């Protein structure tokens, strides 16, 4: 591609991929293209000056031939193919921001990124993503971290019986969050606790009371930040946990098929099918994202200090973009702008908490987000 403007390829035209493309092409900032296997997902992009490529991104030769034409890449493919997709992009020597959230360890690609001179910022969404970036910044300001707590949730504004919940993502991803054991840090060591455990009620202005429960969202933080205690808790409207626990204990999340009228049916697959329509966040349906990060510890001068960030972001009526897409997607586009600016472009595999050690990078990303109405309010105080 010959142009003075840099070009960006977004892999994946889902509910977050498209908003990222719209953000990058705005103000004629980049040449932007989106690739996806679904023609319908790519429809109307040309109306906004965005190129589209309908292709099978799981085909390595097709993917690499396409990636080679662009300066930067954002990886937003489904998690099951995210790791291999990222590996192929790195082999093409293209700097990349990754929000595929795959189960594999991204650090397996560290040497490949260094050898190819590629800067990779992975897990760069809202949580993980901004939660890790800001936690990393707080940890860098402390001699020792005593506790790190992340509370986060995406919720519909309208509370509808019985679930009072809607999701940007598939029910299978949400159910995975409700069934996978949560990793926490206690007394400096990794421990596993049942998902939905240790619930507590918290007040958030102006939302009101929400309930929080253990979930497995710390990901790389359990290895990259040393702390006495560390946990991530998911936020829901009060009562949601009780409903999920009732389903879980009644066998609705069991994978093993049961025989009904001479047909073998998986309770889990049945549950996903039923909940898909119940939990789907429809176009135009208002949602909000809420997050609180609290990090406590001691400074080099042995002063006890607390860092706290609070975020409440709402559905954007002007653009009709859901809050979860905004907070996740715009964190990724801010990271891409960070790499393009040269403020942070060191070759290697970087999780957000590594980027968070650099105050200039944190300020850069927070400024980008604030310009888009996503404002992380920070409170620092001595204890």
C-alpha positions as CSV (number, residue, x, y, z in Angstrom):
1,X,0.0,0.0,0.0
2,X,1.5,3.3,-1.1
3,X,0.4,6.3,1.0
4,X,1.9,8.6,3.6
5,X,-0.8,7.4,6.0
6,X,-0.2,4.2,7.8
7,X,-2.5,1.2,7.2
8,X,-4.2,-1.0,9.7
9,X,-5.9,-4.4,9.2
10,X,-8.5,-5.4,11.7
11,X,-8.9,-9.2,11.8
12,X,-12.5,-9.9,12.7
13,X,-15.7,-7.9,12.0
14,X,-17.6,-8.7,15.1
15,X,-19.2,-6.5,17.7
16,X,-15.8,-5.1,18.7
17,X,-14.0,-5.3,15.4
18,X,-16.2,-2.9,13.5
19,X,-16.2,-0.1,16.2
20,X,-12.4,-0.3,16.2
21,X,-12.3,0.1,12.4
22,X,-14.7,3.1,12.6
23,X,-12.5,4.7,15.3
24,X,-9.3,4.3,13.3
25,X,-10.7,5.6,10.1
26,X,-12.2,8.6,11.8
27,X,-10.6,12.0,10.8
28,X,-8.9,10.2,7.9
29,X,-6.2,9.1,10.4
30,X,-5.3,5.7,8.9
31,X,-6.1,3.5,5.9
32,X,-8.3,0.9,7.5
33,X,-9.4,-2.6,6.3
34,X,-11.3,-5.4,8.0
35,X,-11.1,-9.1,7.2
36,X,-13.7,-11.7,8.2
37,X,-15.2,-14.9,6.8
38,X,-18.7,-13.5,7.0
39,X,-19.9,-11.3,4.1
40,X,-22.8,-10.0,6.1
41,X,-20.4,-8.9,8.9
42,X,-18.5,-6.9,6.4
43,X,-21.5,-5.2,4.8
44,X,-21.6,-1.4,4.5
45,X,-18.0,-0.9,5.6
46,X,-17.2,0.7,2.2
47,X,-19.7,3.5,3.1
48,X,-17.3,4.6,5.7
49,X,-14.1,4.4,3.6
50,X,-13.1,1.0,5.1
51,X,-11.9,-1.8,2.8
52,X,-13.2,-5.3,3.5
53,X,-11.8,-8.7,2.7
54,X,-14.0,-11.8,2.9
55,X,-11.7,-14.7,3.5
56,X,-10.9,-17.6,5.7
57,X,-8.5,-16.3,8.3
58,X,-7.7,-19.8,9.6
59,X,-5.9,-20.4,6.3
60,X,-2.4,-19.4,7.1
61,X,-1.3,-18.6,3.5
62,X,-4.4,-16.5,2.9
63,X,-3.9,-14.7,6.2
64,X,-0.2,-13.9,5.7
65,X,-0.7,-12.8,2.1
66,X,-3.3,-10.2,3.3
67,X,-1.3,-9.1,6.4
68,X,1.8,-8.5,4.4
69,X,0.0,-5.5,2.7
70,X,-0.5,-3.5,5.9
71,X,1.6,-1.7,8.4
72,X,-0.2,-2.7,11.6
73,X,-2.7,-5.4,12.7
74,X,-5.3,-5.7,15.4
75,X,-6.2,-9.3,16.1
76,X,-9.9,-9.7,17.1
77,X,-10.7,-13.2,15.8
78,X,-12.5,-15.7,18.1
79,X,-10.4,-17.1,20.9
80,X,-10.1,-20.6,19.5
81,X,-8.0,-19.4,16.6
82,X,-6.4,-16.3,18.2
83,X,-3.0,-17.8,19.2
84,X,-2.2,-19.3,15.7
85,X,-3.5,-16.1,14.1
86,X,-1.2,-14.0,16.2
87,X,1.7,-16.3,15.5
88,X,1.1,-15.9,11.7
89,X,1.0,-12.1,12.0
90,X,4.3,-12.0,14.0
91,X,5.9,-14.1,11.3
92,X,4.9,-11.4,8.8
93,X,6.9,-8.9,10.9
94,X,3.9,-6.7,11.6
95,X,3.4,-4.8,14.9
96,X,0.1,-6.0,16.4
97,X,-2.4,-5.4,19.2
98,X,-4.2,-8.5,20.3
99,X,-7.7,-8.9,21.9
100,X,-8.4,-12.4,20.9
101,X,-8.2,-13.7,24.5
102,X,-7.2,-17.2,23.7
103,X,-6.4,-19.8,26.4
104,X,-2.8,-20.4,25.3
105,X,0.1,-18.7,27.0
106,X,1.1,-15.6,24.9
107,X,4.6,-15.7,26.2
108,X,5.3,-18.8,24.1
109,X,5.6,-16.3,21.2
110,X,8.0,-13.9,23.0
111,X,11.2,-15.1,21.2
112,X,9.4,-15.2,17.9
113,X,8.3,-11.5,18.4
114,X,11.9,-10.5,19.3
115,X,13.4,-12.4,16.4
116,X,11.0,-10.7,14.0
117,X,11.4,-7.2,15.5
118,X,7.7,-7.1,16.2
119,X,6.0,-5.2,19.1
120,X,3.0,-7.1,20.4
121,X,0.6,-5.8,23.0
122,X,-1.8,-8.6,23.9
123,X,-4.9,-8.9,26.1
124,X,-5.4,-5.1,25.5
125,X,-9.2,-4.8,26.1
126,X,-11.0,-3.4,29.2
127,X,-10.5,-6.4,31.5
128,X,-8.1,-7.9,30.9
129,X,-6.5,-4.8,29.4
130,X,-7.0,-1.5,31.1
131,X,-7.4,-3.4,34.4
132,X,-3.9,-4.8,34.0
133,X,-2.4,-1.6,32.6
134,X,-3.5,0.5,35.6
135,X,-2.6,-2.3,38.0
136,X,0.9,-2.4,36.5
137,X,1.2,1.4,36.9
138,X,0.2,1.2,40.5
139,X,2.6,-1.7,41.2
140,X,5.5,0.3,39.6
141,X,4.9,3.1,42.1
142,X,5.2,0.8,45.1
143,X,8.0,-1.0,46.8
144,X,5.6,-3.9,47.6
145,X,2.0,-4.6,46.7
146,X,-0.1,-5.8,49.6
147,X,-3.4,-6.2,47.8
148,X,-4.8,-5.8,44.3
149,X,-8.6,-6.0,43.6
150,X,-10.3,-5.6,40.3
151,X,-14.1,-5.4,40.1
152,X,-15.6,-5.3,36.6
153,X,-18.9,-5.9,34.8
154,X,-20.9,-5.1,31.7
155,X,-24.6,-4.8,32.3
156,X,-27.8,-3.8,30.6
157,X,-29.4,-0.5,31.8
158,X,-32.8,-2.1,31.7
159,X,-33.2,-4.8,34.3
160,X,-35.4,-7.6,32.8
161,X,-36.7,-10.5,34.9
162,X,-35.3,-13.1,35.6
163,X,-31.6,-12.7,34.6
164,X,-31.2,-8.9,34.7
165,X,-28.2,-9.5,32.4
166,X,-27.2,-9.2,28.7
167,X,-23.9,-10.0,27.0
168,X,-21.9,-8.7,24.1
169,X,-20.3,-12.2,24.0
170,X,-21.8,-15.7,23.4
171,X,-23.5,-17.5,26.3
172,X,-20.7,-20.2,26.1
173,X,-18.1,-17.6,27.0
174,X,-20.2,-16.3,29.9
175,X,-20.9,-19.8,31.2
176,X,-17.2,-20.6,31.0
177,X,-16.7,-17.6,33.4
178,X,-19.3,-19.1,35.7
179,X,-17.8,-22.6,35.7
180,X,-14.0,-22.2,35.4
181,X,-12.1,-22.1,38.7
182,X,-10.8,-18.7,39.6
183,X,-7.2,-18.1,40.2
184,X,-6.4,-15.8,43.1
185,X,-3.3,-14.8,45.0
186,X,-3.4,-15.5,48.8
187,X,-0.3,-15.1,51.0
188,X,1.7,-14.5,47.8
189,X,0.8,-17.9,46.2
190,X,-1.7,-18.9,43.5
191,X,-4.8,-20.6,44.9
192,X,-7.9,-21.9,43.0
193,X,-11.4,-21.1,44.2
194,X,-14.8,-22.0,42.8
195,X,-16.2,-19.4,40.4
196,X,-19.1,-17.4,41.9
197,X,-17.6,-17.8,45.4
198,X,-17.0,-15.2,48.1
199,X,-19.8,-13.0,46.9
200,X,-20.1,-9.5,48.4
201,X,-22.3,-6.4,47.9
202,X,-20.8,-3.1,46.8
203,X,-22.2,0.4,46.2
204,X,-21.5,2.2,43.0
205,X,-22.7,5.8,42.4
206,X,-25.0,6.3,40.5
207,X,-25.7,2.6,39.7
208,X,-26.5,1.5,43.2
209,X,-25.9,-2.0,44.8
210,X,-24.1,-4.7,42.7
211,X,-22.9,-8.1,43.8
212,X,-19.4,-9.3,43.1
213,X,-18.0,-12.8,42.9
214,X,-14.7,-14.5,42.1
215,X,-13.9,-15.1,38.4
216,X,-10.8,-16.1,36.6
217,X,-9.8,-12.8,35.1
218,X,-6.4,-12.1,36.5
219,X,-4.7,-14.0,33.7
220,X,-1.1,-12.9,33.4
221,X,-1.2,-10.8,36.6
222,X,-0.8,-13.9,38.8
223,X,2.7,-14.2,37.3
224,X,3.8,-10.7,36.5
225,X,2.9,-8.8,39.7
226,X,4.1,-9.9,43.2
227,X,1.4,-9.3,45.8
228,X,0.2,-10.8,49.1
229,X,-3.5,-10.8,47.8
230,X,-4.9,-10.4,44.4
231,X,-8.4,-11.1,42.9
232,X,-10.7,-10.2,40.1
233,X,-14.4,-10.2,40.8
234,X,-17.2,-9.9,38.2
235,X,-20.1,-7.5,38.9
236,X,-23.8,-8.3,38.4
237,X,-27.1,-7.1,39.7
238,X,-28.0,-8.6,43.1
239,X,-29.7,-12.0,42.8
240,X,-28.0,-13.1,39.6
241,X,-25.5,-15.3,41.4
242,X,-28.3,-17.3,43.1
243,X,-29.9,-18.0,39.8
244,X,-26.7,-19.3,38.2
245,X,-25.8,-21.4,41.3
246,X,-29.2,-23.0,41.1
247,X,-28.7,-23.9,37.4
248,X,-25.2,-25.1,38.1
249,X,-26.2,-27.4,41.0
250,X,-29.1,-28.7,39.0
251,X,-26.9,-30.0,36.2
252,X,-27.7,-27.5,33.5
253,X,-24.0,-26.8,32.9
254,X,-23.0,-30.5,32.7
255,X,-21.3,-31.5,29.5
256,X,-22.0,-35.3,29.7
257,X,-25.1,-36.1,27.4
258,X,-28.3,-37.4,29.0
259,X,-30.8,-39.5,27.1
260,X,-34.2,-38.0,26.4
261,X,-36.6,-39.8,24.2
262,X,-33.8,-41.9,22.7
263,X,-31.7,-38.8,21.9
264,X,-28.5,-37.9,23.7
265,X,-28.5,-34.3,24.6
266,X,-25.8,-32.3,26.4
267,X,-27.4,-30.2,29.2
268,X,-24.7,-27.5,28.6
269,X,-25.4,-27.3,24.9
270,X,-29.2,-27.1,25.6
271,X,-28.6,-24.4,28.2
272,X,-26.5,-22.3,25.7
273,X,-29.2,-22.7,23.1
274,X,-31.9,-21.5,25.5
275,X,-29.9,-18.6,26.9
276,X,-28.6,-17.2,23.6
277,X,-31.8,-15.2,22.9
278,X,-32.3,-14.3,26.6
279,X,-28.8,-12.9,27.0
280,X,-28.2,-11.4,23.6
281,X,-27.6,-7.6,23.8
282,X,-29.7,-6.3,20.9
283,X,-28.7,-3.3,18.6
284,X,-29.8,-0.1,20.3
285,X,-30.2,-1.8,23.7
286,X,-28.4,0.4,26.3
287,X,-25.6,-1.1,28.4
288,X,-22.9,0.2,30.7
289,X,-19.5,-0.9,31.8
290,X,-18.4,-0.5,35.4
291,X,-14.9,-1.1,36.9
292,X,-13.0,-0.4,40.0
293,X,-9.4,-1.1,40.6
294,X,-7.9,-0.8,44.1
295,X,-4.2,-1.4,44.7
296,X,-2.6,-1.0,48.2
297,X,1.0,-1.2,49.2
298,X,4.1,0.5,50.6
299,X,6.3,3.0,48.8
300,X,10.1,3.1,49.0
301,X,9.7,5.5,52.0
302,X,7.6,2.8,53.7
303,X,4.4,4.9,53.3
304,X,1.2,3.0,52.9
305,X,-0.6,4.2,49.8
306,X,-3.7,3.3,47.9
307,X,-4.3,3.7,44.1
308,X,-7.9,3.5,42.9
309,X,-9.5,3.9,39.5
310,X,-13.2,4.0,38.8
311,X,-14.9,3.8,35.5
312,X,-18.6,4.0,34.5
313,X,-19.1,4.1,30.7
314,X,-22.4,4.2,28.9
315,X,-23.9,3.2,25.6
316,X,-23.1,5.8,22.9
317,X,-26.4,7.1,21.4
318,X,-24.5,9.2,18.8
319,X,-22.7,6.2,17.3
320,X,-25.0,3.4,18.5
321,X,-22.0,1.6,19.9
322,X,-22.4,-0.5,23.0
323,X,-20.3,0.4,26.0
324,X,-18.5,-3.0,26.2
325,X,-17.4,-2.5,22.6
326,X,-16.2,1.0,23.3
327,X,-14.3,0.2,26.4
328,X,-12.7,-2.9,24.9
329,X,-12.2,-1.7,21.3
330,X,-10.9,1.8,22.1
331,X,-8.4,0.5,24.5
332,X,-7.0,-1.6,21.7
333,X,-7.0,1.3,19.2
334,X,-5.3,3.5,21.8
335,X,-2.6,0.8,22.1
336,X,-2.2,0.7,18.4
337,X,-1.8,4.5,18.3
338,X,0.7,4.2,21.1
339,X,2.9,1.8,19.0
340,X,2.5,4.0,15.9
341,X,3.6,7.1,17.8
342,X,6.8,5.5,18.8
343,X,6.2,6.2,22.5
344,X,6.1,2.4,23.1
345,X,7.3,0.1,20.3
346,X,9.9,-2.2,21.8
347,X,10.0,-5.6,20.0
348,X,8.7,-8.4,22.1
349,X,5.5,-9.8,23.7
350,X,4.0,-7.2,26.1
351,X,1.0,-7.7,28.4
352,X,-0.7,-4.4,29.5
353,X,0.9,-4.4,33.0
354,X,4.3,-4.3,31.3
355,X,3.2,-1.2,29.3
356,X,1.8,0.2,32.6
357,X,5.3,0.6,34.0
358,X,5.9,3.4,31.6
359,X,4.0,6.5,32.8
360,X,4.2,8.2,29.4
361,X,2.4,5.2,27.8
362,X,-0.3,5.2,30.5
363,X,-0.9,8.9,30.0
364,X,-1.0,8.4,26.3
365,X,-3.7,5.7,26.5
366,X,-5.8,7.4,29.1
367,X,-5.8,10.6,27.0
368,X,-6.9,8.7,23.9
369,X,-9.8,7.1,25.9
370,X,-10.8,10.3,27.5
371,X,-11.1,12.0,24.1
372,X,-13.6,9.2,23.3
373,X,-15.6,9.8,26.5
374,X,-14.1,6.9,28.5
375,X,-12.8,8.5,31.7
376,X,-10.9,6.5,34.3
377,X,-11.0,8.6,37.5
378,X,-8.0,8.1,39.7
379,X,-7.7,8.7,43.4
380,X,-4.4,8.3,45.2
381,X,-4.2,8.6,49.0
382,X,-2.0,7.8,51.9
383,X,-3.3,5.2,54.3
